[in-house]
Amino acid sequence: MNLSDFDYHLPDELIARYPTEQRTASRLLALDKTNGQVLHHQFTDLIDQLQPNDLLVFNNTRVIPARLFGEKASGGKVEVMIERITSGSRGIAQIRASKSAKPDTIIHLEQGLSLRVIDRIDGMFLIESNDEASLSMVLQAVGHMPLPPYIDREDEKLDRERYQTVYSSREGAVAAPTAGLHFDQAMLSKLGEKGVNFTYVTLHVGAGTYQPVREHYIPDHKMHAEYVEVGADVCNDIRMAQAAGGRVIAIGTTAVRSVETASVESGWIEPYYGDTEIFIYPGYQFKTVDAMLTNFHLPQSSLIMLVSAFAGRENTLSAYQQAINEQYRFFSYGDAMFIR
């Protein structure tokens, strides 16, 4: 199980740098994990793929405008990426500058706002708002949407809306749970009318989701920690769906990781509140998730490994190659894949 086993070549022009005009206008590749069969659809055809009593598990995290640009007193440029808000005024952040920031460094932002570096923690920095404003208020005032590195453009006004799911409600993510970006309220209503049920977990996606897997031998990789909430209501919804013969369908890899984190070895799901570092790669035995909707992921990433664990590595890479041949759009603003 080596890193090179999850590689593929993607032409640059297939990276989606902007969303489709309408959320539901994406394409949908349907993969049968039992035999590797691939079918090509429009995203709205997902309605026909679902059945009454199926349960869709959504991640309701909301992306914060976590990227800040400023400068030191010396004039040196600084980029700050908030990883997690830990209290009203404090947070954990990545800081990019020509020289590493030291404790008590003041970072001057727009509108007269500023941050102070308090300490360094495991390669990141503990920072706090240097003003009366909370850190959340600072981000809302001068923060930028933290678009992924492969969307190589500045964030724009449209990203404030389109890099959020329509059902997002819990602020704290620095990357969107992108499988959910395809749904609009009209499609959710149609699914409800069909008898498909919904439930919501929270996983605040961290910037570490973009960190490459550096270990050649996959099991040696250590995942970054992300905060997860799987409430008792979610557990009850899942048990009811299972009892009614419905499928538990995770909307995105973050929903997969949330549900599987809360599932004990027997497959019984229990409420879970706390950090997860679960790393799912081929050989993992899924306990609760029956099907999943996901976008297309980076080569050699932990996310394509998760998909490969669910659908099989050969099935996954074959489906990806067919998507490339058919000119699908890849990554966060790209098309979707339904694995059943």
CORZI-V721624 format. One record per backbone hydrogen bond with DSSP energy under -1.0 kcal/mol. NH is the residue of the N-H (numbers start at 1). CO is the residue of the C=O. If there is no record, write none. Layout:
[[NH/CO] [NH/CO]]
This chain:
[[3/216] [5/2] [6/3] [7/4] [14/11] [15/12] [16/330] [25/22] [28/41] [29/336] [30/39] [31/338] [32/37] [36/32] [39/30] [41/28] [43/26] [45/42] [46/43] [47/44] [48/45] [49/46] [53/195] [54/51] [55/247] [56/197] [57/249] [58/199] [60/201] [62/170] [64/173] [66/64] [67/144] [68/80] [70/78] [71/108] [72/76] [75/72] [78/70] [79/96] [80/68] [81/94] [82/66] [83/92] [84/92] [86/90] [87/90] [91/127] [92/84] [93/125] [94/81] [96/79] [104/117] [105/102] [107/115] [108/71] [109/113] [113/110] [115/107] [116/128] [117/105] [118/126] [119/126] [121/124] [124/121] [125/93] [126/119] [127/91] [128/116] [129/89] [130/114] [135/88] [138/134] [139/135] [140/136] [141/137] [142/138] [143/139] [144/67] [147/145] [151/148] [152/150] [153/151] [159/156] [160/157] [162/158] [163/159] [164/161] [168/165] [169/60] [170/60] [172/62] [173/62] [174/205] [178/176] [180/177] [181/178] [183/180] [188/184] [189/185] [190/186] [191/187] [192/188] [193/189] [194/190] [195/192] [196/191] [197/54] [199/56] [201/58] [202/229] [204/227] [205/203] [209/206] [210/207] [211/208] [218/1] [220/217] [221/218] [226/276] [228/274] [229/202] [230/272] [235/231] [236/232] [237/233] [238/234] [239/235] [240/236] [241/237] [242/238] [243/239] [244/240] [245/242] [246/241] [249/55] [250/291] [251/57] [252/250] [252/293] [256/252] [257/253] [258/254] [259/255] [260/256] [261/257] [262/258] [264/268] [267/264] [270/262] [272/230] [274/228] [276/226] [284/281] [290/248] [291/248] [292/339] [293/250] [294/337] [300/6] [301/298] [305/301] [306/302] [307/303] [308/304] [309/305] [310/306] [311/307] [312/308] [316/312] [317/313] [318/314] [319/315] [320/316] [321/317] [322/318] [323/319] [324/320] [325/321] [326/322] [327/324] [328/323] [330/14] [334/331] [335/329] [336/27] [337/294] [338/29] [339/292] [340/31]]
